[in-house]
Amino acid sequence: MIKLSGETVESIFARLEDLLPGYEYRPQQLDFAKAVERAIEKNVPGIFEAGTGTGKSLAALIPAALS
């Protein structure tokens, strides 16, 4: 089980290589996640786009799970 209490988007992404076999760090994925996090924190809708292979699903799910 992964505990999310006290975690940040950055700390989760820093640990993903250890938690998910085959995961590769992608700076664009962290940038995307931070943009989603800002929209959630400000309680505003966001429109996000990123190229194929960026990891959009995980980048959106992590900040949502932390909110």
N, C-alpha and C positions, 0 to 999 in steps of 0.2 A: 504494500500500500504506500502511496506517495502522499505525504502531508503537505498541504498548501499553506498552512498558517504561517504567516511571516515571510512568505516567499514573494519575490518580485518577478516580473517578466524576465529581467536579465538573469536572475539566479536560476530560474527554470531552464532557460536556454543554455546556460553554462553547464548544466548537469545532463542535458539530453543525450550527449554521446555515451555517457555511462548507463543511462536508463533504457535507451532504445538501440538495440543492435542495428548497425547499418546507417544510423543517423549521421548526416554530415552537416556541420555548421555552415549556415548561409547568412552573411550579414544582411542581405535584403529581407530575409525572414524576420530577423529581429527588428529591423526598421518598420516593417509592416505591423508587427505585433505592438510596437510602441505607438504607432498611429492609431491602431484600434483602441489601445489602452487610454490614450488621450481623449478619444471620442466618448468612451464609456465614463471616464472621470468627469467630463464636462456635461454629460447627459445630453449629447447632441448626436443626430444621425451622422453617419459617415459613409462616404462613397470611396471605395478603395479599389485599386487595380494593381496587378503585378503580373509579370510574365510567367509562362509555363515553367514549372519546376521550382518556383520560389518557395513553396510550402505554405500557401495561403490558408489552408484549412487549419493546420496546427497553429499558425500565427494568429488566427482569429480566435481559436478555442482557448488558448492559454490565458490571454487577458480576460476573456469572458468567465473562465473558471475562477480566476482570482478576484473577480468583482463581487 
